[in-house]
Amino acid sequence: MKIIVDGFGGDNAPLEILKGAADAVAEYGVSVLMTGDKEALRRCAKENDIALDGIEIVHASDVLSMEDNPLMLMKEKKNSSIAVAFDLLQSGQGNALVSAGNTGALVVGGNLIIRTVPGIKRAAIATVMPTNKEPVMVLDSGANMVCSPESFVQFGVMGSAYMNRIMGVANPRVGLANIGTERIKGTKLQTEAYDLMETSGLNFVGNAEVRDIPFGFCDVVVADGFTGNVILKMYEGVAGALMQNIKAVFMQNMLTKLSALLVKDGLKGLKSKMDYSEYGGAPLLGLKKCVIKAHGSSDAKSLKNAIRQATTFVERDVIEEISQNLPASRS
């Protein structure tokens, strides 16, 4: 299995990207094609004693930053690390692409270079998040600010395929993000989507009120990209604030510190459960090839897990699962 990695994508590139890739090679037995300035990557690896065994560097002279217009990928910065990575994926030199870089550029490259599976109108960013029970996938979480009711049904098909093949969820429950559980809630977009999803063949369980998502109301939540991204960012913020407050409670005095020792294992388990890096990255579902968006602040652990996720995605043929189930998305 050969995974293409954008060596200069993300806040902690290239050091954490190199470390994560090296760890993935050692742990999962994959090989890596890493794009970026060859001299800078080799220097960084040497200075930090990172083995490049199993990592081939493909030179890319430019970098597309988080602040750059994503469309620059196609012209002004076609020699950037992320653009070269897309070219390698499109030409079949790797099985999947992982990047912690510019999200918009990944969406542009996915739609314009890799293209969507026939029948899919819009690729969607799909993010797996923890709940009180099993993880839940939210899509779209940032690729499409404006969606149609038909797109919501397709998101449900894609999310169900992923949760079935990757997370092992049989017949995933699909919910529609909304402000209430009643079928008449929401705008015209939500009410029309509700009607389509009810007859789509999906295991549709109705409107998912956002406050119910952390309690495992469903396995897949579909939303437009704006709403999904707000859910994701709020989720991350609340989880971070909760962990800080729990830590503060146990650090108040000697007695509370001793109490913390008694529940140390439980606290570690909770922290791990709420850690987004455990799930790797967010796949861009609906494309003809596997593209994984790792978190912009990815460290080595997160990047390694994103490579593991890409490997599993390809091995379990999620794209074929999506293609086979597309008839259920047609109204």
Helices and strands as residue ranges (DSSP letters): E 2-6, H 15-28, E 31-36, H 38-47, E 55-59, G 70-74, H 81-90, E 96-99, H 103-109, I 110-114, E 124-129, E 136-139, H 149-165, E 173-178, H 188-198, E 203-209, G 210-215, E 220-222, H 225-250, H 254-262, H 264-273, G 276-279, E 282-285, E 290-293, H 300-315, H 318-325, G 326-329
